[in-house]
Amino acid sequence: MREYAVVIIGGGPAGLAAAVSAAEQGEKEILILERDSELGGILNQCIHNGFGLHTFQEELTGPEYAARYIEKVRQMGIPCLTDTMVLDISPEKIVTAVSPREGLFQIQAQAVILAMGCRERPRGALNLPGYRPAGIFTAGTAQRLVNVEGRMPGREVVILGSGDIGLIMARRMTLEGAKVKVVAELMPYSGGLKRNIVQCLEDYGIPLKLSHTVVNIHGKERLTGVTLAQVDGSGRPIPGTEEEYCCDTLLLSVGLIPENELSRGAGVELNPLTSGPVVDESFQTSTEGIFACGNVLHVHDLVDFVSEEAAGAGRHAVEYIRGKRGQDICGKHGQGTALAIVPGAGVRYTVPSILHPERMEETVKLRFRVRDVYRNCYVTVRAGEKQLLRRKKQILTPGEMEQAVIQAEALAAVLPQETITVSVEEV
């Protein structure tokens, strides 16, 4: 059995940033396992710009952003096995994988970093009525067809869901000569970034219908149209609001799901709100020595934040190997206080979910998403009843991830406590 210090599952933006960070700590025994034939992950098909403004202070396309990290990995001599599918990760950090070149093999790791990314929610999860005609794609599949394979899914398009990929594909299909008739969104707010709503819909005159969904699909062999209807506050269609749209293509942009089948096999505790692992301030999961970062942890809207998190996971994984960090995020063996970070009013989830005050660095970033659209409100962080942070925000939306920075000095002044609560307080 081969042995490595750090084994990284996934060669996308999270895996690459984690590998670079671990190497910068002086670790030599690093291995990246990637199931695709190339490194870069989903960025390889994201040919639009807007990446890297935080990380590199310049605007890059997805492939350009990935290429920066791929070049660093190569310069550092970090080995990568592509076309390699990881089949299992044991709680003892034994990684079982298979590839055409290596066959079936196992690796004993001292630390494992989960960076498998996420997948799209398919039609089968939506319970849409009608036959199953050709012409229905997830937005990411259509993106790959157009940007990588040079194929057009169709010419008359309706998009269900206003996630960022759906918004970007509305613009992309328009630029390729297709007619995007409408983008329908079940919720009363968009699930994408404000800049994408402006640049991808408003700039091209594409209508966005909020509180609408598809209630019927027409066509048996090939899609010929869809029926949209307005929905009430419970998501039920309102009779009499139906509208028919002729189209040959329906793109689904209805959410992303972290890829955590391997995490379950490793005994990692998952957060039901994010579908990703429960982690502490070092991105360590409930299984000792296994860390998680990027979209496998929770779905991000900016790749820059993925890289930042992954760099932290890589650094802490090396610290774990060298014995500089505690080895249990729950503090079960007398290793200190473990504070639960819980979502309060208006907050859907937080990452991390656990904080060890005696192990945290000078600051820790709490990332979170809100449940609804809030205007002229405050983000408040409390340890028990004692306030750590209160910040005014003009607007908060579910489509944009927020963050709150906690100072170790401020936290130490209000201990002991059992929980930290992140809340939205409306004025």
KAFEN-V726125 format. One record per run of one state. SS is the DSSP state (a for helix, b for strand, c for the rest). FROM is the first residue (numbers start at 1). TO is the last residue. If there is no record, write none. Layout:
SS:FROM:TO
SS:FROM:TO
//
This chain:
c:1:1
b:2:9
c:10:12
a:13:24
c:25:29
b:30:33
c:34:40
a:41:45
c:46:48
b:49:51
c:52:59
b:60:61
a:62:75
c:76:78
b:79:81
c:82:83
b:84:89
c:90:93
b:94:99
c:100:102
b:103:114
c:115:117
b:118:120
c:121:122
a:123:125
c:126:133
b:134:134
c:135:135
b:136:138
a:139:147
c:148:155
b:156:160
c:161:163
a:164:175
c:176:178
b:179:185
c:186:193
a:194:204
c:205:207
b:208:210
c:211:211
b:212:218
c:219:221
b:222:222
c:223:224
b:225:231
c:232:236
b:237:237
c:238:242
b:243:246
c:247:248
b:249:252
c:253:255
b:256:258
c:259:260
a:261:265
c:266:269
b:270:270
c:271:276
b:277:277
c:278:283
b:284:284
c:285:289
b:290:292
c:293:293
a:294:296
c:297:302
a:303:321
c:322:338
b:339:343
c:344:346
b:347:351
c:352:353
b:354:355
c:356:362
b:363:370
c:371:373
b:374:383
c:384:385
b:386:396
c:397:401
b:402:407
a:408:414
c:415:418
b:419:426
c:427:427
//
